[in-house]
């Protein structure tokens, strides 16, 4: 931005430094001053808003208390047996006692109330009305006949604001009699509250002369105001719709040409809206005084920081001048002005950066050769730990991990490889094989590679501690062998050493991998060779085959098809050292099939559905052990697994259904998972898993939830004491029952009963 100004572009660097220092010094002062002034105004607004909140909160408390008492009085009257009987028999001399009891009940209820109200009882079936003001009159003579005609046939309670109907200058609260009737009631209870009594709530709040206060219902009709004439109407503020702000938010609104600060609050009990308003001019008067004072302080601070900027820019320019004199002595002596010298210094630094970039590119181009050299030195044991640390710092060469394994990838038939490819093509194939290996191993490990011998690639792999890392390396090696056989026309053998702990020991790992590679002739080409594989196999005993056969059968009958297939293939590979004739090997397979058939019969499964009529016919049609193993692994084991799963699922559903039915019928007794496990002769852990599979819940959670549902039913619809409920649900104490009930329903049993019944 500054460079667009000609004067600034041509001025000296020293002056530019002063301008920058001045701007940097003054900008925070101005910003802080503006923020402080704004914060002062916000603090005043916040104080007014807080005052509004306190007023509204107190107002809400009083109105909620008034409404709760009114609601309680209406319920007690509408639910009173005297009113219920009176509206059923009707006002007549025949039922004089009932009418006297009616008037006496209403008079007693009014006498104990903390606020005055009138009561009317409408006898719908008899066309009569009893009023505490007018006595017994005909329905046609009742001033509020229009309001009664518009009441829904089925309602629980109804609030009618003042002036809703002609001649109605009071707030009405209506309830049916009887109160819990599923059809239209026999009568209507009507409570009358005068406007001036509602206005008393606002008159007693210390607002001041210029502030306003409204309480409106969900339809926007003012129920409480400082002016009685506004009650029952929609004031200008409310008629436009009140905004829904949070409890701590404030807004501005226009009313009669004057701006007000508005705070709105809503009652969760009555859903009524409370609004308090203060004229904006009362807020801005004090805020302006604070802003003037703040900006005066800001000006004094700005003058002080201008002096500091002048002094600081002069001191900061000294090192720049010294640097110019050192790097460009001839130019600095020829010209006291450093405008051109500064540009020359910039060009000098730019040249240095370009030179460094060229050196970095050259180092990057030589990096593969450096890495190859380092790998060769590690394999030969020519680098110790100190030299390795120096190489890491200089060239960034580092293997992540706490251990290092050496893997040798060797072409199995190098003579055929030489005949297959020309010299140039052999280099390309070795490069492709090396890159392919690096990509596969680098997905999980930190590694480097190099050409150790013609047709041989050496890889140094960084490993973390523990057997899982070593097993992952072996899996990656096997995956590499399987994939490389698909992409290359030649096979390779991969030999891995035991992990070593330091760079200096990598040579030992290399020699071990080279020794292991010598056993390739015994194991065949294209295999992974590990140090533990080169031990003689003669120390194994033939009984091991039978033990592993039982493991295979056990895995199949447990539904672990994949595990059984893996065990079977491994078992088939280990048979040749002990069995020298194919028919003898088939005998072992026949014994395995016999064990499977026996277990299926014990589980009431049909073996012929899997094997056919003759289980051994297909076996003796195979030509090799691998073919027999693949037939069992790919066809027989999955078929048995499917039938086991079908049988287990249907049995499991019946079992869990029976347990659930028992819980529903005996929830009031002591029940436990161990009890059912013993009854059905199954382990508790297996029964727990089956129960969760069918219901989606643990056994104990299901039992507690069912008992809590029963407790809620008894609390809501019966008068049974909480202690008796706890005993019926097999709880040792009321405290334990209360704790569990509160944990599930978020409130104690007694409070739940009160809320459900509206007490």
PyMOL commands that set and color helices and strands:
alter all, ss='L'
color gray80, all
select helices_A, chain A and resi 2-4+6-10+13-78+81-89+93-111+139-141+145-149+195-203+228-230+236-239+280-327+329-334+339-380+385-395+414-420+423-442+467-487+503-517+520-523+531-534+537-539+543-557+561-575+582-602+608-611+619-621+625-665+673-680+684-695+699-717+722-728+734-745+749-757
alter helices_A, ss='H'
color red, helices_A
select strands_A, chain A and resi 118-123+128-131+135-138+158-160+170-177+187-194+212-216+222-225+251-255+258-266+273-279+403-411+446-453+456-463+492-496+528-530
alter strands_A, ss='S'
color yellow, strands_A
deselect
rebuild
show_as cartoon
